[in-house]
């Protein structure tokens, strides 16, 4: 559910959390970019993003592919792959 500021919630699969932890500080800027999605009304960044299937998106950002789903006001970050 979205809060009063109309922001998206963001959830991360465990695999993604471990990727960030194992590759810190290299992944810090990527985490910041992902967190910015919560402030975009449709949660689609202005560049590098395509819809793969209903509610599944592939986003090329900072030399990574980020796969995420939209589900009931939450963005679920499912996979991150370095390019």
PyMOL Python script that loads the backbone (N, CA, C, O; Angstrom):
from pymol import cmd

cmd.read_pdbstr("""\
ATOM      1  N   UNK A   1       0.834  -1.177   0.000  1.00  0.00           N
ATOM      2  CA  UNK A   1       0.000   0.000   0.000  1.00  0.00           C
ATOM      3  C   UNK A   1       0.878   1.240   0.000  1.00  0.00           C
ATOM      4  O   UNK A   1       1.902   1.277   0.683  1.00  0.00           O
ATOM      5  N   UNK A   2       0.491   2.247  -0.754  1.00  0.00           N
ATOM      6  CA  UNK A   2       1.258   3.481  -0.831  1.00  0.00           C
ATOM      7  C   UNK A   2       0.936   4.372   0.357  1.00  0.00           C
ATOM      8  O   UNK A   2      -0.192   4.398   0.851  1.00  0.00           O
ATOM      9  N   UNK A   3       1.943   5.095   0.800  1.00  0.00           N
ATOM     10  CA  UNK A   3       1.699   5.992   1.923  1.00  0.00           C
ATOM     11  C   UNK A   3       1.122   7.315   1.439  1.00  0.00           C
ATOM     12  O   UNK A   3       0.831   7.460   0.252  1.00  0.00           O
ATOM     13  N   UNK A   4       0.955   8.267   2.322  1.00  0.00           N
ATOM     14  CA  UNK A   4       0.290   9.521   1.987  1.00  0.00           C
ATOM     15  C   UNK A   4       1.076  10.363   0.984  1.00  0.00           C
ATOM     16  O   UNK A   4       0.507  11.272   0.380  1.00  0.00           O
ATOM     17  N   UNK A   5       2.355  10.089   0.791  1.00  0.00           N
ATOM     18  CA  UNK A   5       3.149  10.829  -0.184  1.00  0.00           C
ATOM     19  C   UNK A   5       3.109  10.171  -1.559  1.00  0.00           C
ATOM     20  O   UNK A   5       3.810  10.599  -2.476  1.00  0.00           O
ATOM     21  N   UNK A   6       2.293   9.133  -1.703  1.00  0.00           N
ATOM     22  CA  UNK A   6       2.101   8.442  -2.971  1.00  0.00           C
ATOM     23  C   UNK A   6       3.393   7.797  -3.471  1.00  0.00           C
ATOM     24  O   UNK A   6       3.621   7.712  -4.678  1.00  0.00           O
ATOM     25  N   UNK A   7       4.219   7.354  -2.565  1.00  0.00           N
ATOM     26  CA  UNK A   7       5.471   6.711  -2.925  1.00  0.00           C
ATOM     27  C   UNK A   7       5.269   5.201  -2.994  1.00  0.00           C
ATOM     28  O   UNK A   7       4.419   4.636  -2.305  1.00  0.00           O
ATOM     29  N   UNK A   8       6.063   4.572  -3.834  1.00  0.00           N
ATOM     30  CA  UNK A   8       6.062   3.120  -3.921  1.00  0.00           C
ATOM     31  C   UNK A   8       6.861   2.543  -2.758  1.00  0.00           C
ATOM     32  O   UNK A   8       7.846   3.134  -2.317  1.00  0.00           O
ATOM     33  N   UNK A   9       6.443   1.417  -2.280  1.00  0.00           N
ATOM     34  CA  UNK A   9       7.257   0.635  -1.356  1.00  0.00           C
ATOM     35  C   UNK A   9       8.234  -0.154  -2.221  1.00  0.00           C
ATOM     36  O   UNK A   9       7.929  -0.458  -3.374  1.00  0.00           O
ATOM     37  N   UNK A  10       9.393  -0.486  -1.685  1.00  0.00           N
ATOM     38  CA  UNK A  10      10.357  -1.292  -2.426  1.00  0.00           C
ATOM     39  C   UNK A  10      10.762  -2.479  -1.565  1.00  0.00           C
ATOM     40  O   UNK A  10      11.124  -2.334  -0.397  1.00  0.00           O
ATOM     41  N   UNK A  11      10.691  -3.658  -2.176  1.00  0.00           N
ATOM     42  CA  UNK A  11      11.119  -4.897  -1.509  1.00  0.00           C
ATOM     43  C   UNK A  11      12.194  -5.540  -2.372  1.00  0.00           C
ATOM     44  O   UNK A  11      12.184  -5.413  -3.596  1.00  0.00           O
ATOM     45  N   UNK A  12      13.112  -6.226  -1.722  1.00  0.00           N
ATOM     46  CA  UNK A  12      14.230  -6.859  -2.413  1.00  0.00           C
ATOM     47  C   UNK A  12      14.245  -8.352  -2.120  1.00  0.00           C
ATOM     48  O   UNK A  12      14.109  -8.766  -0.968  1.00  0.00           O
ATOM     49  N   UNK A  13      14.409  -9.160  -3.166  1.00  0.00           N
ATOM     50  CA  UNK A  13      14.645 -10.585  -2.942  1.00  0.00           C
ATOM     51  C   UNK A  13      15.959 -10.737  -2.180  1.00  0.00           C
ATOM     52  O   UNK A  13      16.835  -9.877  -2.274  1.00  0.00           O
ATOM     53  N   UNK A  14      16.096 -11.813  -1.436  1.00  0.00           N
ATOM     54  CA  UNK A  14      17.323 -12.043  -0.666  1.00  0.00           C
ATOM     55  C   UNK A  14      18.565 -12.041  -1.560  1.00  0.00           C
ATOM     56  O   UNK A  14      19.602 -11.494  -1.183  1.00  0.00           O
ATOM     57  N   UNK A  15      18.462 -12.644  -2.728  1.00  0.00           N
ATOM     58  CA  UNK A  15      19.595 -12.685  -3.669  1.00  0.00           C
ATOM     59  C   UNK A  15      20.081 -11.275  -3.991  1.00  0.00           C
ATOM     60  O   UNK A  15      21.285 -11.035  -4.082  1.00  0.00           O
ATOM     61  N   UNK A  16      19.154 -10.352  -4.161  1.00  0.00           N
ATOM     62  CA  UNK A  16      19.501  -8.965  -4.468  1.00  0.00           C
ATOM     63  C   UNK A  16      20.154  -8.295  -3.253  1.00  0.00           C
ATOM     64  O   UNK A  16      21.146  -7.580  -3.392  1.00  0.00           O
ATOM     65  N   UNK A  17      19.599  -8.527  -2.082  1.00  0.00           N
ATOM     66  CA  UNK A  17      20.201  -7.961  -0.861  1.00  0.00           C
ATOM     67  C   UNK A  17      21.641  -8.428  -0.711  1.00  0.00           C
ATOM     68  O   UNK A  17      22.526  -7.628  -0.406  1.00  0.00           O
ATOM     69  N   UNK A  18      21.880  -9.706  -0.922  1.00  0.00           N
ATOM     70  CA  UNK A  18      23.236 -10.245  -0.798  1.00  0.00           C
ATOM     71  C   UNK A  18      24.170  -9.660  -1.854  1.00  0.00           C
ATOM     72  O   UNK A  18      25.348  -9.424  -1.587  1.00  0.00           O
ATOM     73  N   UNK A  19      23.640  -9.429  -3.052  1.00  0.00           N
ATOM     74  CA  UNK A  19      24.460  -8.815  -4.104  1.00  0.00           C
ATOM     75  C   UNK A  19      24.934  -7.434  -3.654  1.00  0.00           C
ATOM     76  O   UNK A  19      26.106  -7.095  -3.818  1.00  0.00           O
ATOM     77  N   UNK A  20      24.030  -6.642  -3.092  1.00  0.00           N
ATOM     78  CA  UNK A  20      24.417  -5.315  -2.613  1.00  0.00           C
ATOM     79  C   UNK A  20      25.438  -5.410  -1.483  1.00  0.00           C
ATOM     80  O   UNK A  20      26.429  -4.680  -1.478  1.00  0.00           O
ATOM     81  N   UNK A  21      25.204  -6.291  -0.542  1.00  0.00           N
ATOM     82  CA  UNK A  21      26.130  -6.437   0.584  1.00  0.00           C
ATOM     83  C   UNK A  21      27.500  -6.945   0.148  1.00  0.00           C
ATOM     84  O   UNK A  21      28.525  -6.445   0.610  1.00  0.00           O
ATOM     85  N   UNK A  22      27.519  -7.924  -0.728  1.00  0.00           N
ATOM     86  CA  UNK A  22      28.773  -8.523  -1.160  1.00  0.00           C
ATOM     87  C   UNK A  22      29.600  -7.593  -2.049  1.00  0.00           C
ATOM     88  O   UNK A  22      30.816  -7.754  -2.154  1.00  0.00           O
ATOM     89  N   UNK A  23      28.953  -6.630  -2.683  1.00  0.00           N
ATOM     90  CA  UNK A  23      29.645  -5.767  -3.636  1.00  0.00           C
ATOM     91  C   UNK A  23      29.711  -4.306  -3.213  1.00  0.00           C
ATOM     92  O   UNK A  23      30.033  -3.433  -4.020  1.00  0.00           O
ATOM     93  N   UNK A  24      29.406  -4.042  -1.949  1.00  0.00           N
ATOM     94  CA  UNK A  24      29.516  -2.678  -1.433  1.00  0.00           C
ATOM     95  C   UNK A  24      30.997  -2.310  -1.346  1.00  0.00           C
ATOM     96  O   UNK A  24      31.794  -3.169  -0.969  1.00  0.00           O
ATOM     97  N   UNK A  25      31.404  -1.108  -1.667  1.00  0.00           N
ATOM     98  CA  UNK A  25      30.655   0.097  -2.008  1.00  0.00           C
ATOM     99  C   UNK A  25      30.368   0.248  -3.496  1.00  0.00           C
ATOM    100  O   UNK A  25      29.734   1.221  -3.906  1.00  0.00           O
ATOM    101  N   UNK A  26      30.831  -0.712  -4.320  1.00  0.00           N
ATOM    102  CA  UNK A  26      30.626  -0.639  -5.763  1.00  0.00           C
ATOM    103  C   UNK A  26      29.143  -0.471  -6.126  1.00  0.00           C
ATOM    104  O   UNK A  26      28.832   0.204  -7.107  1.00  0.00           O
ATOM    105  N   UNK A  27      28.245  -1.055  -5.374  1.00  0.00           N
ATOM    106  CA  UNK A  27      26.818  -1.058  -5.712  1.00  0.00           C
ATOM    107  C   UNK A  27      26.019   0.075  -5.066  1.00  0.00           C
ATOM    108  O   UNK A  27      24.807   0.161  -5.264  1.00  0.00           O
ATOM    109  N   UNK A  28      26.672   0.935  -4.306  1.00  0.00           N
ATOM    110  CA  UNK A  28      25.931   1.981  -3.592  1.00  0.00           C
ATOM    111  C   UNK A  28      25.144   2.880  -4.548  1.00  0.00           C
ATOM    112  O   UNK A  28      23.963   3.139  -4.312  1.00  0.00           O
ATOM    113  N   UNK A  29      25.775   3.358  -5.618  1.00  0.00           N
ATOM    114  CA  UNK A  29      25.079   4.239  -6.560  1.00  0.00           C
ATOM    115  C   UNK A  29      23.896   3.533  -7.222  1.00  0.00           C
ATOM    116  O   UNK A  29      22.873   4.159  -7.500  1.00  0.00           O
ATOM    117  N   UNK A  30      24.035   2.245  -7.470  1.00  0.00           N
ATOM    118  CA  UNK A  30      22.934   1.477  -8.046  1.00  0.00           C
ATOM    119  C   UNK A  30      21.759   1.414  -7.077  1.00  0.00           C
ATOM    120  O   UNK A  30      20.608   1.574  -7.483  1.00  0.00           O
ATOM    121  N   UNK A  31      22.042   1.185  -5.819  1.00  0.00           N
ATOM    122  CA  UNK A  31      20.985   1.159  -4.807  1.00  0.00           C
ATOM    123  C   UNK A  31      20.265   2.505  -4.739  1.00  0.00           C
ATOM    124  O   UNK A  31      19.041   2.547  -4.615  1.00  0.00           O
ATOM    125  N   UNK A  32      21.008   3.587  -4.818  1.00  0.00           N
ATOM    126  CA  UNK A  32      20.404   4.933  -4.802  1.00  0.00           C
ATOM    127  C   UNK A  32      19.477   5.104  -6.006  1.00  0.00           C
ATOM    128  O   UNK A  32      18.372   5.626  -5.859  1.00  0.00           O
ATOM    129  N   UNK A  33      19.904   4.676  -7.181  1.00  0.00           N
ATOM    130  CA  UNK A  33      19.061   4.796  -8.377  1.00  0.00           C
ATOM    131  C   UNK A  33      17.781   3.974  -8.241  1.00  0.00           C
ATOM    132  O   UNK A  33      16.703   4.434  -8.618  1.00  0.00           O
ATOM    133  N   UNK A  34      17.897   2.779  -7.712  1.00  0.00           N
ATOM    134  CA  UNK A  34      16.705   1.947  -7.520  1.00  0.00           C
ATOM    135  C   UNK A  34      15.755   2.609  -6.525  1.00  0.00           C
ATOM    136  O   UNK A  34      14.544   2.631  -6.746  1.00  0.00           O
ATOM    137  N   UNK A  35      16.284   3.134  -5.457  1.00  0.00           N
ATOM    138  CA  UNK A  35      15.443   3.791  -4.452  1.00  0.00           C
ATOM    139  C   UNK A  35      14.725   5.019  -5.026  1.00  0.00           C
ATOM    140  O   UNK A  35      13.656   5.388  -4.539  1.00  0.00           O
ATOM    141  N   UNK A  36      15.289   5.645  -6.038  1.00  0.00           N
ATOM    142  CA  UNK A  36      14.627   6.795  -6.688  1.00  0.00           C
ATOM    143  C   UNK A  36      13.344   6.394  -7.402  1.00  0.00           C
ATOM    144  O   UNK A  36      12.471   7.233  -7.622  1.00  0.00           O
ATOM    145  N   UNK A  37      13.221   5.118  -7.766  1.00  0.00           N
ATOM    146  CA  UNK A  37      11.994   4.654  -8.426  1.00  0.00           C
ATOM    147  C   UNK A  37      10.756   4.907  -7.573  1.00  0.00           C
ATOM    148  O   UNK A  37       9.666   5.121  -8.103  1.00  0.00           O
ATOM    149  N   UNK A  38      10.923   4.881  -6.255  1.00  0.00           N
ATOM    150  CA  UNK A  38       9.767   5.055  -5.371  1.00  0.00           C
ATOM    151  C   UNK A  38       9.086   6.414  -5.549  1.00  0.00           C
ATOM    152  O   UNK A  38       7.921   6.576  -5.183  1.00  0.00           O
ATOM    153  N   UNK A  39       9.808   7.391  -6.109  1.00  0.00           N
ATOM    154  CA  UNK A  39       9.268   8.740  -6.285  1.00  0.00           C
ATOM    155  C   UNK A  39       8.696   8.989  -7.679  1.00  0.00           C
ATOM    156  O   UNK A  39       8.195  10.079  -7.953  1.00  0.00           O
ATOM    157  N   UNK A  40       8.765   8.003  -8.553  1.00  0.00           N
ATOM    158  CA  UNK A  40       8.234   8.132  -9.915  1.00  0.00           C
ATOM    159  C   UNK A  40       6.823   7.551  -9.913  1.00  0.00           C
ATOM    160  O   UNK A  40       6.643   6.376  -9.593  1.00  0.00           O
ATOM    161  N   UNK A  41       5.822   8.353 -10.263  1.00  0.00           N
ATOM    162  CA  UNK A  41       4.428   7.890 -10.141  1.00  0.00           C
ATOM    163  C   UNK A  41       4.128   6.541 -10.792  1.00  0.00           C
ATOM    164  O   UNK A  41       3.422   5.725 -10.199  1.00  0.00           O
ATOM    165  N   UNK A  42       4.644   6.286 -11.993  1.00  0.00           N
ATOM    166  CA  UNK A  42       4.376   4.996 -12.641  1.00  0.00           C
ATOM    167  C   UNK A  42       5.512   3.991 -12.439  1.00  0.00           C
ATOM    168  O   UNK A  42       5.453   2.873 -12.951  1.00  0.00           O
ATOM    169  N   UNK A  43       6.549   4.391 -11.689  1.00  0.00           N
ATOM    170  CA  UNK A  43       7.709   3.545 -11.365  1.00  0.00           C
ATOM    171  C   UNK A  43       8.456   3.071 -12.605  1.00  0.00           C
ATOM    172  O   UNK A  43       9.049   1.992 -12.608  1.00  0.00           O
ATOM    173  N   UNK A  44       8.426   3.879 -13.653  1.00  0.00           N
ATOM    174  CA  UNK A  44       9.173   3.578 -14.867  1.00  0.00           C
ATOM    175  C   UNK A  44      10.158   4.720 -15.088  1.00  0.00           C
ATOM    176  O   UNK A  44       9.750   5.854 -15.334  1.00  0.00           O
ATOM    177  N   UNK A  45      11.456   4.424 -15.001  1.00  0.00           N
ATOM    178  CA  UNK A  45      12.448   5.482 -15.180  1.00  0.00           C
ATOM    179  C   UNK A  45      12.394   6.059 -16.595  1.00  0.00           C
ATOM    180  O   UNK A  45      11.900   5.400 -17.509  1.00  0.00           O
ATOM    181  N   UNK A  46      12.897   7.283 -16.785  1.00  0.00           N
ATOM    182  CA  UNK A  46      12.780   7.939 -18.087  1.00  0.00           C
ATOM    183  C   UNK A  46      13.613   7.292 -19.194  1.00  0.00           C
ATOM    184  O   UNK A  46      13.350   7.541 -20.370  1.00  0.00           O
ATOM    185  N   UNK A  47      14.602   6.473 -18.856  1.00  0.00           N
ATOM    186  CA  UNK A  47      15.441   5.861 -19.900  1.00  0.00           C
ATOM    187  C   UNK A  47      15.879   4.465 -19.475  1.00  0.00           C
ATOM    188  O   UNK A  47      16.044   4.172 -18.291  1.00  0.00           O
ATOM    189  N   UNK A  48      16.063   3.614 -20.482  1.00  0.00           N
ATOM    190  CA  UNK A  48      16.660   2.308 -20.254  1.00  0.00           C
ATOM    191  C   UNK A  48      15.741   1.240 -19.722  1.00  0.00           C
ATOM    192  O   UNK A  48      16.214   0.193 -19.282  1.00  0.00           O
ATOM    193  N   UNK A  49      14.442   1.468 -19.746  1.00  0.00           N
ATOM    194  CA  UNK A  49      13.506   0.513 -19.151  1.00  0.00           C
ATOM    195  C   UNK A  49      12.520   0.007 -20.199  1.00  0.00           C
ATOM    196  O   UNK A  49      11.966   0.787 -20.974  1.00  0.00           O
ATOM    197  N   UNK A  50      12.310  -1.308 -20.211  1.00  0.00           N
ATOM    198  CA  UNK A  50      11.306  -1.908 -21.087  1.00  0.00           C
ATOM    199  C   UNK A  50      10.418  -2.835 -20.270  1.00  0.00           C
ATOM    200  O   UNK A  50      10.840  -3.412 -19.268  1.00  0.00           O
ATOM    201  N   UNK A  51       9.176  -2.961 -20.729  1.00  0.00           N
ATOM    202  CA  UNK A  51       8.256  -3.898 -20.092  1.00  0.00           C
ATOM    203  C   UNK A  51       8.440  -5.245 -20.770  1.00  0.00           C
ATOM    204  O   UNK A  51       8.261  -5.368 -21.982  1.00  0.00           O
ATOM    205  N   UNK A  52       8.800  -6.258 -19.985  1.00  0.00           N
ATOM    206  CA  UNK A  52       9.074  -7.593 -20.502  1.00  0.00           C
ATOM    207  C   UNK A  52       7.782  -8.403 -20.606  1.00  0.00           C
ATOM    208  O   UNK A  52       7.567  -9.130 -21.576  1.00  0.00           O
ATOM    209  N   UNK A  53       6.945  -8.268 -19.615  1.00  0.00           N
ATOM    210  CA  UNK A  53       5.629  -8.906 -19.575  1.00  0.00           C
ATOM    211  C   UNK A  53       4.788  -8.077 -18.612  1.00  0.00           C
ATOM    212  O   UNK A  53       5.322  -7.177 -17.964  1.00  0.00           O
ATOM    213  N   UNK A  54       3.489  -8.350 -18.499  1.00  0.00           N
ATOM    214  CA  UNK A  54       2.684  -7.526 -17.580  1.00  0.00           C
ATOM    215  C   UNK A  54       3.316  -7.471 -16.188  1.00  0.00           C
ATOM    216  O   UNK A  54       3.577  -8.496 -15.559  1.00  0.00           O
ATOM    217  N   UNK A  55       3.547  -6.259 -15.739  1.00  0.00           N
ATOM    218  CA  UNK A  55       4.091  -5.975 -14.406  1.00  0.00           C
ATOM    219  C   UNK A  55       5.532  -6.432 -14.184  1.00  0.00           C
ATOM    220  O   UNK A  55       5.990  -6.442 -13.041  1.00  0.00           O
ATOM    221  N   UNK A  56       6.260  -6.810 -15.230  1.00  0.00           N
ATOM    222  CA  UNK A  56       7.680  -7.157 -15.112  1.00  0.00           C
ATOM    223  C   UNK A  56       8.473  -6.228 -16.020  1.00  0.00           C
ATOM    224  O   UNK A  56       8.164  -6.078 -17.203  1.00  0.00           O
ATOM    225  N   UNK A  57       9.502  -5.605 -15.448  1.00  0.00           N
ATOM    226  CA  UNK A  57      10.288  -4.607 -16.162  1.00  0.00           C
ATOM    227  C   UNK A  57      11.763  -4.949 -16.112  1.00  0.00           C
ATOM    228  O   UNK A  57      12.265  -5.491 -15.127  1.00  0.00           O
ATOM    229  N   UNK A  58      12.448  -4.616 -17.205  1.00  0.00           N
ATOM    230  CA  UNK A  58      13.901  -4.744 -17.293  1.00  0.00           C
ATOM    231  C   UNK A  58      14.451  -3.333 -17.444  1.00  0.00           C
ATOM    232  O   UNK A  58      14.033  -2.580 -18.324  1.00  0.00           O
ATOM    233  N   UNK A  59      15.386  -2.988 -16.578  1.00  0.00           N
ATOM    234  CA  UNK A  59      15.935  -1.641 -16.561  1.00  0.00           C
ATOM    235  C   UNK A  59      17.448  -1.724 -16.634  1.00  0.00           C
ATOM    236  O   UNK A  59      18.084  -2.338 -15.777  1.00  0.00           O
ATOM    237  N   UNK A  60      18.021  -1.109 -17.649  1.00  0.00           N
ATOM    238  CA  UNK A  60      19.468  -1.035 -17.767  1.00  0.00           C
ATOM    239  C   UNK A  60      19.926   0.267 -17.120  1.00  0.00           C
ATOM    240  O   UNK A  60      19.588   1.360 -17.574  1.00  0.00           O
ATOM    241  N   UNK A  61      20.705   0.124 -16.045  1.00  0.00           N
ATOM    242  CA  UNK A  61      21.144   1.290 -15.282  1.00  0.00           C
ATOM    243  C   UNK A  61      22.510   1.006 -14.667  1.00  0.00           C
ATOM    244  O   UNK A  61      22.726  -0.057 -14.085  1.00  0.00           O
ATOM    245  N   UNK A  62      23.421   1.947 -14.795  1.00  0.00           N
ATOM    246  CA  UNK A  62      24.749   1.862 -14.180  1.00  0.00           C
ATOM    247  C   UNK A  62      25.419   0.506 -14.416  1.00  0.00           C
ATOM    248  O   UNK A  62      25.900  -0.137 -13.483  1.00  0.00           O
ATOM    249  N   UNK A  63      25.439   0.088 -15.678  1.00  0.00           N
ATOM    250  CA  UNK A  63      26.091  -1.153 -16.094  1.00  0.00           C
ATOM    251  C   UNK A  63      25.502  -2.404 -15.432  1.00  0.00           C
ATOM    252  O   UNK A  63      26.213  -3.374 -15.171  1.00  0.00           O
ATOM    253  N   UNK A  64      24.204  -2.364 -15.167  1.00  0.00           N
ATOM    254  CA  UNK A  64      23.472  -3.505 -14.599  1.00  0.00           C
ATOM    255  C   UNK A  64      22.119  -3.634 -15.288  1.00  0.00           C
ATOM    256  O   UNK A  64      21.568  -2.655 -15.792  1.00  0.00           O
ATOM    257  N   UNK A  65      21.602  -4.837 -15.301  1.00  0.00           N
ATOM    258  CA  UNK A  65      20.202  -5.071 -15.644  1.00  0.00           C
ATOM    259  C   UNK A  65      19.471  -5.331 -14.348  1.00  0.00           C
ATOM    260  O   UNK A  65      19.857  -6.196 -13.562  1.00  0.00           O
ATOM    261  N   UNK A  66      18.409  -4.573 -14.130  1.00  0.00           N
ATOM    262  CA  UNK A  66      17.584  -4.723 -12.935  1.00  0.00           C
ATOM    263  C   UNK A  66      16.210  -5.197 -13.398  1.00  0.00           C
ATOM    264  O   UNK A  66      15.579  -4.566 -14.247  1.00  0.00           O
ATOM    265  N   UNK A  67      15.756  -6.303 -12.837  1.00  0.00           N
ATOM    266  CA  UNK A  67      14.424  -6.823 -13.138  1.00  0.00           C
ATOM    267  C   UNK A  67      13.546  -6.594 -11.918  1.00  0.00           C
ATOM    268  O   UNK A  67      13.888  -6.993 -10.805  1.00  0.00           O
ATOM    269  N   UNK A  68      12.406  -5.945 -12.144  1.00  0.00           N
ATOM    270  CA  UNK A  68      11.506  -5.685 -11.025  1.00  0.00           C
ATOM    271  C   UNK A  68      10.054  -5.837 -11.449  1.00  0.00           C
ATOM    272  O   UNK A  68       9.704  -5.706 -12.622  1.00  0.00           O
ATOM    273  N   UNK A  69       9.227  -6.115 -10.458  1.00  0.00           N
ATOM    274  CA  UNK A  69       7.787  -6.270 -10.658  1.00  0.00           C
ATOM    275  C   UNK A  69       7.037  -5.204  -9.872  1.00  0.00           C
ATOM    276  O   UNK A  69       7.490  -4.742  -8.825  1.00  0.00           O
ATOM    277  N   UNK A  70       5.889  -4.830 -10.400  1.00  0.00           N
ATOM    278  CA  UNK A  70       4.962  -3.963  -9.666  1.00  0.00           C
ATOM    279  C   UNK A  70       3.859  -4.861  -9.114  1.00  0.00           C
ATOM    280  O   UNK A  70       3.262  -5.649  -9.848  1.00  0.00           O
ATOM    281  N   UNK A  71       3.599  -4.736  -7.828  1.00  0.00           N
ATOM    282  CA  UNK A  71       2.557  -5.551  -7.215  1.00  0.00           C
ATOM    283  C   UNK A  71       1.932  -4.785  -6.059  1.00  0.00           C
ATOM    284  O   UNK A  71       2.568  -4.593  -5.023  1.00  0.00           O
ATOM    285  N   UNK A  72       0.702  -4.352  -6.232  1.00  0.00           N
ATOM    286  CA  UNK A  72      -0.081  -3.701  -5.182  1.00  0.00           C
ATOM    287  C   UNK A  72       0.682  -2.603  -4.452  1.00  0.00           C
ATOM    288  O   UNK A  72       0.788  -2.624  -3.226  1.00  0.00           O
ATOM    289  N   UNK A  73       1.214  -1.644  -5.207  1.00  0.00           N
ATOM    290  CA  UNK A  73       1.900  -0.513  -4.603  1.00  0.00           C
ATOM    291  C   UNK A  73       3.320  -0.795  -4.167  1.00  0.00           C
ATOM    292  O   UNK A  73       3.954   0.044  -3.527  1.00  0.00           O
ATOM    293  N   UNK A  74       3.829  -1.977  -4.510  1.00  0.00           N
ATOM    294  CA  UNK A  74       5.196  -2.349  -4.141  1.00  0.00           C
ATOM    295  C   UNK A  74       5.982  -2.682  -5.395  1.00  0.00           C
ATOM    296  O   UNK A  74       5.483  -3.328  -6.317  1.00  0.00           O
ATOM    297  N   UNK A  75       7.222  -2.224  -5.404  1.00  0.00           N
ATOM    298  CA  UNK A  75       8.165  -2.629  -6.452  1.00  0.00           C
ATOM    299  C   UNK A  75       9.021  -3.735  -5.859  1.00  0.00           C
ATOM    300  O   UNK A  75       9.684  -3.542  -4.840  1.00  0.00           O
ATOM    301  N   UNK A  76       9.003  -4.870  -6.491  1.00  0.00           N
ATOM    302  CA  UNK A  76       9.762  -6.012  -5.988  1.00  0.00           C
ATOM    303  C   UNK A  76      10.989  -6.170  -6.892  1.00  0.00           C
ATOM    304  O   UNK A  76      10.875  -6.534  -8.063  1.00  0.00           O
ATOM    305  N   UNK A  77      12.149  -5.891  -6.324  1.00  0.00           N
ATOM    306  CA  UNK A  77      13.392  -6.000  -7.070  1.00  0.00           C
ATOM    307  C   UNK A  77      13.796  -7.457  -7.033  1.00  0.00           C
ATOM    308  O   UNK A  77      14.213  -7.975  -5.997  1.00  0.00           O
ATOM    309  N   UNK A  78      13.665  -8.123  -8.193  1.00  0.00           N
ATOM    310  CA  UNK A  78      13.806  -9.564  -8.247  1.00  0.00           C
ATOM    311  C   UNK A  78      15.214 -10.031  -8.593  1.00  0.00           C
ATOM    312  O   UNK A  78      15.706 -10.999  -8.012  1.00  0.00           O
ATOM    313  N   UNK A  79      15.864  -9.354  -9.531  1.00  0.00           N
ATOM    314  CA  UNK A  79      17.171  -9.796  -9.989  1.00  0.00           C
ATOM    315  C   UNK A  79      18.000  -8.602 -10.418  1.00  0.00           C
ATOM    316  O   UNK A  79      17.479  -7.633 -10.971  1.00  0.00           O
ATOM    317  N   UNK A  80      19.308  -8.684 -10.155  1.00  0.00           N
ATOM    318  CA  UNK A  80      20.253  -7.701 -10.653  1.00  0.00           C
ATOM    319  C   UNK A  80      21.389  -8.477 -11.308  1.00  0.00           C
ATOM    320  O   UNK A  80      21.950  -9.403 -10.721  1.00  0.00           O
ATOM    321  N   UNK A  81      21.718  -8.078 -12.548  1.00  0.00           N
ATOM    322  CA  UNK A  81      22.801  -8.731 -13.285  1.00  0.00           C
ATOM    323  C   UNK A  81      23.772  -7.668 -13.774  1.00  0.00           C
ATOM    324  O   UNK A  81      23.370  -6.738 -14.473  1.00  0.00           O
ATOM    325  N   UNK A  82      25.050  -7.794 -13.414  1.00  0.00           N
ATOM    326  CA  UNK A  82      26.030  -6.852 -13.955  1.00  0.00           C
ATOM    327  C   UNK A  82      26.225  -7.102 -15.452  1.00  0.00           C
ATOM    328  O   UNK A  82      26.170  -8.242 -15.913  1.00  0.00           O
ATOM    329  N   UNK A  83      26.450  -6.043 -16.188  1.00  0.00           N
ATOM    330  CA  UNK A  83      26.698  -6.175 -17.631  1.00  0.00           C
ATOM    331  C   UNK A  83      28.181  -6.321 -17.911  1.00  0.00           C
ATOM    332  O   UNK A  83      28.582  -6.444 -19.069  1.00  0.00           O
TER     333      UNK A  83
END
""", "prot")
cmd.dss("prot")
cmd.show_as("cartoon", "prot")
cmd.util.cbc("prot")
cmd.orient("prot")
